[in-house]
Amino acid sequence: MTRFPDQTADAHSRPDGMTCFPYPAAWHAACSDDAVLRAWAGPWSIEFAIESDGAATGAATESAAGSATGAAISFAFAEGRPATPAGEPDFTLAAPASVWAKFLAPVPPRHHHAIFAMLARVPEFAVRGDQLAFVQHCHVVRRVLEIGRWLTLGEASPVPTVPNPRLGLPTPVPEVSGGYVKVIARGVTHHIYYEAAGSGRDLLCLHTAGADGRQFHRLMADPRLTGAHRLVAFDLPWHGKSPPPPGAVHGGWRLDTDLYVELIMGFIAAARLDRPIVLGASMSGEICLELAYRHPDAFTGIIACEACERIERRQTPYAAHPQVNQAYFVPEWIRGLIAPQSPAECAEEIAWHYAQGGPAVFYGDIAFYAGDWDARDRVGRIDTNRCRLFMLTGEYDYSCTVELSAATAAKIPGVRFQPMPGIGHFPFAENPASFAEYLLPILGELAAG
């Protein structure tokens, strides 16, 4: 195990000018020794650079894994293994030193904690060059930057597989019962898989885009919840253990608002749920608002997380691109939505679930989330006297930000809105213990009321 010394003392005299980052030789060496990058070795090659402005230029520093010239450090891979750069980078990640300093902090501030978060919310950050090549290799770039942050903080090599805090959480083994029910939507019969845990008032749990009911396993293993509530989670058609209907064309799944509502209400009837409380986040948080508008008398309460009346610019063609491996890309697209404080165990579970999606299933869900969904004309008509409505949004959600949720909540008389510091876009999956501290008081209030 190698520990690199504190590199801040003579940062201003560094010849490469990249004063925010670790020394290139140490960074390259750590990349060459990294178990994650070794596991990804294969039939691919790429060269990219990380650039910071506002620094003095000087002589280049080189190693077997890459080189730094002026205010940029290059990394190259041949056959998936670190190599010496051969020419111009295929793409460059560029930002001012002040932005990189926030990214490299022990706990980065929101919107500065991940590549795609910065691309969405930090105007000074950019990826220049071949965008397709960047998307194809974004998991490699993310890992190289993780290694850079780890060394910048003076930590030891090798770098952990996941540098999030590892809390030693056991793999959840909830006591669930499961099965299938038939749900007819738009004249098509779907075989819907569901799982349930606990006893008491039904709590219907709706998974996020491209995922499935496994997101709730940690909540289903929490006796504080299952002692008074029966948690029920089902997989949408094409997701998890719910198959496409017979004859469906793989890659043809597209979700819209009316179909989503019909599937949920059909499942409630088929599973014989009695005025359940409904919980969702992201796209399922959006549909929670629609359920509150269309069917308030069907629910005891509605808890809409990471929800607002309209989401823009979250569809990505790369989730269905024939030259992009969606099993690598989609998890990277959503990793930046997870707060850096979330336990490593949970973050990796989310990424694995997203890596298992069927062809264009995530793309088809986002067709609803950031396409068909638009409730600007009706959220103000939600009647919270007929159904209690709660909205919760995580601080690190760069897609549906706290500000977007707050603006929507301001239009709904009687709604209860609360930000969740230190949590991201997947509250019940990425940090279930912290999320339960917000959920339990709401459930208690609904029980009392």
C-alpha positions in Angstrom: 0.0 0.0 0.0 1.4 3.4 -1.0 0.6 6.6 0.6 1.2 9.8 -1.4 2.4 12.8 0.6 0.5 16.0 1.0 0.9 17.8 -2.3 -0.4 21.2 -1.3 2.8 22.7 0.2 4.5 23.3 -3.2 1.4 23.3 -5.4 2.2 26.8 -6.8 5.5 25.6 -8.1 4.2 22.6 -9.9 5.4 22.6 -13.5 2.1 21.2 -14.9 0.0 24.0 -13.4 -2.8 21.6 -12.3 -2.7 22.8 -8.7 -6.1 21.3 -7.8 -5.2 17.7 -8.7 -2.6 15.1 -7.5 0.8 15.0 -9.2 0.5 13.3 -12.6 3.1 10.6 -11.8 1.1 9.5 -8.7 -2.2 9.7 -10.5 -1.0 7.7 -13.4 0.6 5.1 -11.2 -2.6 4.7 -9.2 -4.6 4.3 -12.4 -2.2 1.6 -13.6 -2.6 -0.3 -10.3 -6.4 0.2 -10.0 -8.4 -3.0 -9.8 -11.5 -1.5 -11.3 -9.7 -0.2 -14.4 -7.9 -3.6 -14.7 -11.3 -5.4 -14.6 -12.5 -3.2 -17.5 -9.6 -4.0 -19.8 -10.8 -5.2 -23.2 -11.2 -4.3 -26.9 -11.3 -0.6 -26.6 -8.9 2.4 -26.7 -9.3 6.0 -25.8 -7.3 9.1 -24.9 -8.8 12.0 -23.0 -7.6 15.1 -21.1 -8.6 16.9 -17.9 -8.0 20.6 -18.1 -8.0 23.5 -15.6 -7.6 27.1 -16.6 -6.0 29.9 -14.8 -2.7 28.1 -14.2 0.8 28.8 -15.4 2.1 26.6 -18.2 5.4 24.8 -18.0 7.3 21.7 -18.9 5.4 18.4 -19.4 5.4 15.6 -16.9 5.1 12.1 -18.2 4.5 8.6 -17.0 3.7 5.2 -18.6 0.0 6.0 -18.2 -0.2 9.5 -19.6 1.2 13.0 -19.7 0.5 16.5 -18.6 1.3 19.6 -20.6 0.6 23.1 -19.4 -2.7 23.1 -17.6 -4.0 19.7 -18.8 -3.3 16.1 -17.9 -3.8 13.3 -20.5 -4.8 9.7 -19.9 -4.6 7.0 -22.6 -5.8 3.4 -22.7 -5.0 0.8 -25.4 -6.9 -2.5 -25.3 -8.4 -1.1 -22.1 -5.0 -0.8 -20.3 -3.2 2.4 -19.4 -0.8 3.5 -22.2 1.3 6.5 -23.3 -0.7 9.1 -25.1 -0.2 9.0 -28.8 -1.6 12.4 -30.0 -4.5 14.7 -29.5 -7.1 13.6 -26.9 -10.5 12.4 -28.2 -12.2 14.7 -25.7 -11.3 17.1 -22.9 -13.1 17.7 -19.6 -12.5 21.4 -18.9 -13.4 23.7 -16.0 -11.9 26.5 -14.0 -9.7 25.6 -11.0 -12.4 26.8 -8.7 -14.9 24.3 -10.1 -12.4 21.4 -9.9 -11.6 22.4 -6.3 -15.3 21.9 -5.3 -15.4 18.6 -7.2 -12.3 17.3 -5.4 -13.6 18.3 -1.9 -14.1 15.5 0.7 -17.9 16.1 0.4 -18.5 18.1 -2.8 -21.3 20.7 -2.8 -24.4 19.8 -4.8 -24.1 20.0 -8.5 -20.3 19.7 -8.2 -20.2 16.0 -7.1 -20.3 14.2 -10.5 -19.5 14.7 -14.2 -23.1 14.7 -15.4 -24.2 16.9 -12.5 -21.7 19.5 -13.5 -22.7 19.2 -17.2 -26.3 19.9 -16.2 -25.9 22.6 -13.6 -22.4 24.2 -13.8 -22.0 26.4 -16.9 -18.3 26.7 -16.5 -17.8 22.9 -16.9 -17.7 21.4 -20.4 -16.7 18.3 -22.3 -15.0 19.4 -25.6 -14.4 17.1 -28.5 -16.0 13.7 -29.5 -19.2 13.5 -27.5 -19.9 9.9 -28.6 -16.5 8.8 -27.5 -17.0 10.5 -24.1 -20.3 8.8 -23.6 -18.9 5.4 -24.6 -16.1 5.8 -22.0 -17.8 7.9 -19.3 -17.4 5.1 -16.8 -13.7 5.1 -17.3 -13.5 8.9 -17.0 -15.5 8.7 -13.8 -13.2 6.1 -12.3 -10.0 8.1 -13.2 -11.5 11.2 -11.5 -12.5 9.1 -8.5 -8.8 8.1 -8.2 -7.7 11.7 -8.6 -10.0 12.9 -5.8 -8.9 10.0 -3.5 -5.2 11.0 -4.0 -5.9 14.7 -3.7 -7.4 14.0 -0.2 -4.1 12.3 0.8 -5.7 8.9 1.0 -3.8 5.6 0.5 -3.6 3.6 -2.7 -5.3 1.3 -3.8 -8.5 3.2 -4.2 -11.6 1.4 -2.9 -13.9 0.1 -5.6 -16.5 2.7 -4.5 -15.1 5.7 -2.6 -18.5 6.6 -1.1 -18.6 5.9 2.7 -18.8 2.1 3.3 -21.0 1.5 6.3 -20.8 -2.3 6.4 -24.4 -2.6 5.6 -25.5 -6.2 5.1 -27.3 -7.2 1.9 -31.0 -6.8 2.7 -32.9 -10.0 3.1 -36.5 -8.8 3.7 -39.2 -11.3 4.6 -41.2 -10.8 1.4 -44.0 -12.7 -0.3 -44.3 -12.3 -4.0 -46.4 -13.3 -7.0 -48.1 -12.2 -10.2 -51.3 -10.5 -10.9 -52.9 -9.7 -14.3 -53.4 -6.1 -15.2 -55.1 -5.0 -18.4 -54.0 -1.6 -19.8 -55.0 -0.3 -23.2 -56.5 -3.7 -24.0 -53.2 -5.5 -23.3 -52.9 -8.0 -20.6 -49.7 -7.6 -18.5 -48.4 -10.1 -16.0 -47.2 -7.9 -13.1 -44.8 -9.2 -10.5 -45.0 -7.8 -7.0 -43.5 -8.3 -3.5 -44.9 -7.4 -0.1 -43.5 -7.3 3.4 -44.9 -6.4 6.8 -48.5 -6.0 7.9 -50.9 -3.1 8.5 -51.9 -0.2 6.2 -50.8 -0.8 2.6 -47.9 1.4 1.5 -47.6 1.1 -2.3 -44.0 1.7 -3.4 -43.4 2.8 -7.0 -39.9 2.3 -8.5 -38.0 4.9 -10.5 -37.3 5.0 -14.2 -35.5 1.9 -15.6 -35.4 0.2 -12.2 -37.7 -2.3 -10.3 -39.1 -3.1 -6.9 -35.7 -4.2 -5.5 -35.2 -0.6 -4.7 -37.4 -1.1 -1.7 -35.7 -4.1 -0.2 -33.9 -2.1 2.5 -37.1 -0.4 3.5 -38.9 -3.8 3.5 -36.2 -5.0 6.0 -36.8 -2.1 8.4 -39.0 -3.3 11.3 -39.9 0.3 12.1 -41.9 0.3 8.8 -43.1 -3.2 8.5 -44.5 -3.3 12.0 -47.4 -1.1 11.1 -47.4 -1.1 7.3 -47.5 -3.6 4.5 -45.0 -2.4 1.9 -46.0 -3.5 -1.6 -43.8 -2.9 -4.6 -44.5 -4.0 -8.2 -42.4 -4.0 -11.3 -43.8 -2.1 -14.3 -44.2 -4.1 -17.5 -40.8 -4.7 -19.2 -39.1 -4.0 -15.8 -37.6 -6.5 -13.3 -39.6 -9.7 -13.2 -42.6 -8.3 -15.2 -42.1 -9.4 -18.8 -43.1 -7.5 -22.0 -46.5 -8.7 -23.2 -46.4 -11.5 -25.8 -45.4 -10.3 -29.3 -43.9 -7.0 -28.0 -40.9 -5.7 -30.0 -37.8 -5.5 -27.8 -36.9 -1.8 -27.5 -40.4 -0.7 -28.1 -41.4 0.3 -24.5 -42.7 3.8 -24.2 -44.4 5.1 -21.1 -46.9 8.0 -21.0 -49.0 9.6 -18.3 -52.3 7.9 -19.1 -50.8 4.5 -19.4 -48.9 4.9 -16.2 -52.0 5.8 -14.2 -53.9 2.9 -15.8 -51.2 0.4 -14.8 -51.1 1.7 -11.2 -54.8 1.8 -10.7 -55.1 -1.6 -12.4 -52.5 -3.1 -10.0 -54.3 -1.6 -7.0 -57.5 -3.3 -8.0 -55.8 -6.6 -9.0 -53.8 -6.8 -5.7 -56.9 -5.7 -3.7 -55.1 -2.8 -1.9 -57.4 -0.8 0.3 -56.8 3.0 0.0 -53.0 2.6 0.2 -50.5 5.3 1.0 -48.4 5.7 -2.2 -44.7 6.5 -2.3 -42.7 7.4 -5.4 -39.6 9.3 -6.5 -38.4 10.7 -9.8 -40.8 9.6 -12.5 -42.9 7.8 -9.9 -42.9 11.0 -7.8 -44.3 12.8 -10.8 -47.1 10.2 -11.2 -47.8 10.6 -7.5 -48.8 14.2 -8.3 -51.1 12.9 -11.1 -52.7 10.4 -8.8 -53.3 13.1 -6.3 -55.1 15.1 -9.0 -57.1 12.3 -10.7 -57.8 9.8 -7.9 -57.5 11.6 -4.5 -60.2 9.5 -2.9 -58.3 6.2 -3.7 -55.5 6.9 -1.4 -54.9 7.5 2.3 -52.0 9.7 1.6 -49.4 10.4 -1.2 -45.7 11.0 -0.7 -44.1 12.4 -3.9 -40.3 12.6 -3.8 -38.1 14.3 -6.3 -41.2 15.6 -8.1 -42.2 18.7 -9.9 -44.7 19.8 -12.5 -42.3 19.6 -15.5 -38.8 18.3 -16.1 -36.8 19.5 -19.1 -33.7 18.2 -20.9 -33.4 14.8 -19.2 -33.9 12.6 -22.2 -30.7 11.3 -23.7 -30.4 9.6 -27.1 -27.4 7.6 -25.8 -29.7 5.4 -23.7 -30.9 3.8 -26.9 -27.9 4.5 -29.2 -26.6 1.4 -31.1 -23.0 2.4 -30.5 -23.3 2.9 -26.7 -23.4 0.0 -24.2 -26.4 1.0 -22.1 -25.3 -1.4 -19.3 -22.3 1.0 -18.8 -23.8 4.3 -19.8 -27.2 4.3 -18.0 -25.7 3.6 -14.6 -23.2 6.5 -15.2 -26.1 8.8 -16.3 -27.8 8.2 -13.0 -24.8 7.9 -10.6 -24.4 11.7 -10.5 -28.0 11.9 -9.1 -26.8 10.0 -5.9 -25.5 12.1 -3.0 -21.8 11.6 -2.2 -22.8 10.9 1.5 -24.9 7.8 0.5 -23.5 4.5 1.5 -21.4 2.7 -1.1 -23.4 -0.5 -0.6 -26.6 1.3 -1.7 -25.0 3.3 -4.5 -23.7 0.1 -6.0 -27.1 -1.6 -5.8 -28.7 1.2 -7.7 -26.0 1.1 -10.4 -26.4 -2.7 -10.7 -30.1 -2.5 -11.1 -29.8 0.1 -13.8 -27.2 -2.0 -15.6 -29.8 -4.8 -16.0 -32.5 -2.9 -17.8 -33.9 -4.3 -21.1 -33.2 -2.6 -24.4 -34.3 1.1 -24.4 -36.5 0.5 -21.3 -34.9 3.4 -19.4 -35.2 5.5 -22.6 -38.9 4.6 -22.8 -39.4 5.7 -19.2 -37.7 9.0 -19.7 -40.1 9.5 -22.6 -42.6 10.0 -19.8 -40.4 11.6 -17.2 -39.0 14.4 -19.4 -41.4 14.3 -22.3 -45.0 13.4 -22.0 -45.2 14.6 -18.3 -46.4 18.2 -18.0 -48.7 19.0 -15.2 -48.3 22.8 -15.2 -51.9 23.2 -16.1 -53.3 21.1 -13.2 -51.0 20.8 -10.1 -52.7 23.9 -8.7 -56.1 22.0 -8.8 -54.9 19.1 -6.6 -57.3 18.9 -3.6 -55.3 18.0 -0.5 -58.5 18.1 1.6 -59.4 14.8 -0.1 -56.0 13.3 0.1 -53.0 14.4 2.2 -50.0 15.2 -0.1 -46.4 15.4 1.0 -43.4 16.4 -1.2 -39.8 15.6 -0.3 -36.7 16.4 -2.5 -33.1 15.6 -1.9 -30.4 18.3 -1.8 -28.2 16.6 -4.4 -30.8 15.9 -7.0 -29.7 17.9 -10.0 -32.5 16.7 -12.2 -35.5 17.7 -10.1 -33.8 20.2 -7.9 -35.1 21.4 -4.5 -36.0 24.7 -6.2 -38.1 23.0 -8.9 -40.0 21.0 -6.3 -40.5 24.0 -4.0 -41.9 26.0 -6.9 -44.4 23.3 -7.7 -45.4 22.9 -4.1 -46.0 26.6 -3.9 -48.9 26.1 -6.3 -50.6 23.3 -4.3 -52.7 24.5 -1.4 -52.2 22.3 1.7 -49.2 20.4 0.5 -46.3 19.7 2.9 -42.9 20.2 1.3 -39.5 19.4 2.9 -36.0 19.4 1.5 -33.7 16.5 2.5 -30.1 17.6 3.0 -27.4 15.0 2.1 -29.8 12.9 0.0 -30.1 12.7 -3.8 -32.6 11.5 -6.4 -33.2 8.0 -5.1 -34.0 8.6 -1.4 -35.5 5.2 -0.5 -32.8 3.3 -2.4 -29.6 5.4 -1.9 -29.9 6.2 1.8 -32.9 4.3 3.2 -31.9 4.8 6.9 -31.8 8.6 6.5 -34.9 8.6 4.3 -36.8 6.6 6.9 -36.3 9.5 9.3 -38.4 11.6 7.0 -40.9 8.9 6.1 -41.8 7.6 9.6 -43.2 10.9 10.9 -45.4 11.2 7.8 -46.7 7.7 8.2 -47.4 8.4 11.9 -49.2 11.6 11.0 -51.3 9.7 8.4 -52.1 7.0 11.0 -53.2 9.6 13.6 -55.3 11.5 11.1 
